[in-house]
Amino acid sequence: MSRTSTLAIGDLEITSVWDGTLEASLSSILRLDPDEAARLVAAEQAASGTNPLILPVRAFLVRGPGYLALVDTGSGDTKGPTMGHLPASLAALGVVPSAITHVLMTHVHMDHIGGLIDASGQAAFPRAALLLHAEEARYFLDTPDEAVDVRSRRHLPFQRRAIAACGDRVRRVVDGEGLPGLVARLAPGHTPGHTCWEAEAGDEKAAIFGDAIHLGAVQLARPDSAMIYDVDAERAARTRSDMLGRLAREGTMVAGAHLPASGLGRIEPADQGYRFVPA
């Protein structure tokens, strides 16, 4: 499995940064006949020689004009021994935490935000501004606990503590805001404020996302399927179908946290759905 790769979009360089693996299960797949889900997983395993239920988890380092941004932060020490390798991966790239100027969140689930603080509870990236979509902040930071869905509610104390550790460097953004050449685009459903970070330079485009696609073997082939981790499964499926159609039509490069290989590549039409073609 390729753990590090880089693509260029105009002045931006997007590098895949490995954090580890998580194991999914067929029972976590929603809105799809279980036999069809099992068939798709088995077909992908036969074709690739790898188990598609073992999900890669990665962040993305973006070098841009005047900034060095990290999209998501991995899991830190919250997910066990197969995870939490992002600090070592950054070190292997010659990047020290204090060099990161911005952290851009796709959403605040634990395998994406867990590395925002260190073992002592301090900000892991001490100079970085934290950019978070206003819709995600509204749901996870401003909503009373009892109004948050039960699955999300379990981790609210950690999520709020991690964001608070960034102090006055937290910045809530809306669509079109972000950094030079890299802006937020709401892709809701998995969480209310799940965000694609999109780059564009001339005819070149790229979209960096977290959990718009969890399990590529199933969700690319059947975009209207969903996962148990989605806050709003129906909306997540609708967002994914619309997003994949747009990315395929526009020839946009993608950087997906849980896609195979380095996570960098393109989305192309295939049969009833789509396929991922690694860069």
C-alpha positions in Angstrom: 0.0 0.0 0.0 1.4 3.4 -1.0 1.3 5.7 2.1 2.8 8.9 0.7 2.2 10.5 -2.6 1.9 14.1 -3.8 -0.1 15.8 -6.6 0.2 19.4 -7.8 -2.7 21.8 -8.5 -1.4 25.1 -9.7 0.8 26.5 -6.9 -0.5 23.9 -4.4 1.1 20.6 -3.5 -1.2 18.0 -1.8 0.6 15.2 0.0 -1.0 12.1 1.5 -0.1 11.6 5.1 -0.6 8.2 6.7 -2.3 7.7 10.1 -3.2 4.0 10.1 -6.1 1.6 9.6 -9.6 1.0 11.0 -11.7 -2.1 10.5 -15.2 -1.8 9.3 -17.9 -4.5 9.0 -20.6 -5.5 6.6 -23.1 -4.8 9.3 -22.1 -1.1 9.3 -23.4 -0.6 5.7 -26.9 0.9 5.4 -29.4 1.4 2.5 -28.1 -1.6 0.6 -29.1 -5.3 0.5 -26.6 -7.2 2.7 -26.0 -9.8 0.0 -25.1 -7.1 -2.5 -22.8 -5.4 0.0 -21.0 -8.7 0.6 -20.8 -9.4 -3.1 -19.2 -6.0 -3.8 -16.7 -6.4 -1.0 -15.7 -9.9 -2.1 -15.3 -8.7 -5.7 -13.0 -5.9 -4.7 -11.0 -8.2 -2.5 -10.6 -10.6 -5.4 -9.5 -7.9 -7.7 -7.1 -6.0 -5.4 -5.8 -8.7 -3.1 -6.6 -6.6 -0.1 -9.5 -6.5 2.3 -11.6 -3.4 1.6 -13.1 -3.6 5.1 -9.7 -2.5 6.5 -10.0 1.2 5.9 -6.9 3.4 5.4 -7.0 6.6 7.4 -4.9 9.6 6.3 -4.7 13.3 6.4 -3.4 15.6 3.7 -0.6 18.2 3.9 -1.1 21.2 1.6 1.8 23.5 0.7 0.4 26.7 -0.7 1.4 30.3 -1.1 2.4 31.5 2.4 1.0 28.5 4.3 1.5 24.9 5.2 -1.9 23.4 6.0 -3.0 20.0 7.3 -6.4 18.8 6.3 -7.5 16.7 9.4 -5.2 15.4 12.1 -5.6 11.6 12.3 -6.7 9.9 15.5 -4.0 10.8 18.0 -4.0 8.2 20.8 -7.8 7.7 20.7 -8.1 4.6 18.4 -5.6 2.0 19.4 -2.3 0.6 18.0 -3.3 0.5 14.4 -3.8 4.2 14.4 -2.1 7.4 15.5 0.9 7.3 13.1 0.5 10.8 11.7 3.2 12.4 13.8 5.7 9.9 12.6 4.5 10.3 9.0 4.9 14.1 9.2 8.4 13.7 10.7 9.3 11.4 7.8 8.4 14.2 5.5 10.6 16.6 7.5 7.6 18.5 8.9 7.6 19.6 12.5 4.3 20.5 14.3 5.2 24.1 14.7 5.6 24.5 10.9 1.9 23.8 10.3 0.2 27.2 9.9 -3.4 26.0 9.5 -5.4 22.9 10.3 -8.5 22.5 8.1 -11.1 20.1 9.4 -13.3 18.0 7.1 -15.4 17.1 10.2 -14.8 16.4 13.9 -15.1 12.6 14.2 -12.4 11.0 16.2 -10.2 9.6 13.4 -10.0 13.1 12.0 -9.7 15.3 15.0 -8.1 13.0 17.6 -4.6 14.2 16.7 -5.5 17.9 17.2 -4.2 17.6 20.8 -1.3 15.7 22.3 -1.3 13.4 25.3 -1.2 16.3 27.7 -4.2 17.9 26.2 -2.3 20.7 24.6 -2.6 21.8 21.0 -0.5 19.5 18.9 0.1 22.2 16.3 0.8 25.2 18.5 0.9 27.9 15.8 -1.9 26.6 13.6 -5.2 28.4 13.0 -8.1 25.9 13.1 -10.6 26.3 10.2 -13.9 24.6 10.8 -17.1 25.0 8.8 -19.7 27.0 10.7 -22.3 24.3 10.2 -20.0 21.7 11.9 -19.2 24.1 14.7 -22.9 24.9 15.2 -23.8 21.2 15.6 -20.9 20.0 17.7 -20.0 23.1 19.7 -23.3 25.1 20.1 -26.0 22.4 20.2 -27.1 21.2 23.6 -25.9 17.7 24.3 -29.3 16.2 24.4 -30.1 17.5 20.9 -27.0 15.8 19.4 -27.5 12.3 18.0 -26.6 9.5 20.4 -23.6 8.2 18.5 -22.0 11.7 18.2 -22.8 12.5 21.8 -20.3 10.0 23.1 -17.3 12.1 22.0 -18.5 15.6 22.5 -16.3 16.2 25.6 -13.1 15.3 23.7 -14.1 17.2 20.6 -14.9 20.4 22.5 -11.8 20.1 24.6 -9.6 19.6 21.5 -11.1 22.6 19.7 -10.9 24.7 22.8 -7.1 23.9 23.1 -6.7 26.0 20.0 -7.9 29.1 21.8 -8.4 32.2 19.8 -7.0 30.5 16.7 -10.3 28.8 15.9 -12.0 30.3 12.8 -15.5 29.3 11.6 -15.8 29.5 7.8 -18.6 29.2 5.3 -18.5 28.0 1.7 -16.0 29.8 -0.4 -13.8 30.8 2.6 -10.5 29.3 3.5 -7.0 29.9 2.2 -5.6 31.2 -1.1 -6.4 28.5 -3.6 -8.2 26.2 -1.1 -11.7 26.9 0.0 -14.5 25.1 1.9 -17.5 23.5 0.3 -20.2 22.0 2.4 -20.8 18.2 1.8 -23.3 17.4 4.6 -24.9 14.2 5.8 -22.1 12.2 7.3 -22.1 15.1 9.7 -24.1 18.4 9.4 -20.9 20.3 8.5 -18.9 17.7 6.7 -16.6 19.7 4.4 -14.7 19.2 1.1 -11.7 21.5 0.8 -11.5 22.4 -2.9 -8.6 23.7 -4.9 -8.7 25.2 -8.4 -6.0 26.6 -10.6 -7.0 27.2 -14.2 -8.4 24.0 -15.6 -7.0 22.0 -12.7 -9.2 21.1 -9.7 -8.9 18.9 -6.6 -11.3 18.0 -3.8 -10.0 16.9 -0.4 -12.6 15.1 1.7 -13.0 12.9 4.8 -16.0 10.6 5.0 -18.0 11.4 1.9 -16.6 8.0 1.0 -15.9 5.5 3.8 -15.9 2.2 2.1 -15.0 2.7 -1.6 -15.8 -0.9 -2.7 -19.4 -0.3 -1.8 -20.1 3.4 -1.8 -18.5 4.1 -5.2 -20.4 1.3 -6.8 -23.6 2.1 -5.0 -23.5 5.8 -4.1 -26.9 5.7 -2.5 -25.7 3.4 0.2 -24.6 4.8 3.5 -22.8 3.8 6.7 -23.9 3.5 10.3 -21.5 6.3 11.2 -23.6 8.9 9.2 -25.6 11.4 11.3 -28.1 11.7 8.4 -27.7 8.6 6.2 -30.2 9.8 3.5 -28.6 13.2 3.2 -25.1 11.6 3.1 -26.1 9.3 0.3 -27.7 12.2 -1.7 -24.6 14.3 -1.1 -22.3 11.5 -2.2 -24.2 10.8 -5.4 -24.2 14.5 -6.4 -20.6 14.9 -5.5 -19.3 11.9 -7.4 -21.2 12.9 -10.5 -19.7 16.4 -10.4 -16.2 15.2 -9.7 -16.4 12.7 -12.6 -17.8 15.2 -15.0 -15.2 17.9 -14.2 -12.2 15.5 -14.1 -11.4 16.7 -10.6 -8.5 15.1 -8.8 -9.5 13.8 -5.4 -7.8 13.2 -2.0 -9.9 10.9 0.1 -9.1 10.0 3.7 -10.3 6.4 3.3 -9.7 5.8 -0.4 -7.3 3.0 -1.4 -3.6 3.4 -2.2 -2.4 6.9 -1.4 -6.0 8.3 -1.5 -5.0 10.5 -4.4 -6.6 9.9 -7.9 -9.7 10.5 -10.0 -13.3 9.4 -9.9 -14.6 7.8 -13.2 -18.0 6.4 -14.1 -18.3 2.6 -14.0 -21.4 0.4 -14.4 -24.1 1.6 -12.0 -21.8 3.9 -10.1 -18.2 5.0 -10.1 -14.6 3.8 -9.6 -11.5 5.3 -8.1 -8.4 5.5 -10.3 -5.3 6.1 -8.2 -3.0 8.8 -9.3 
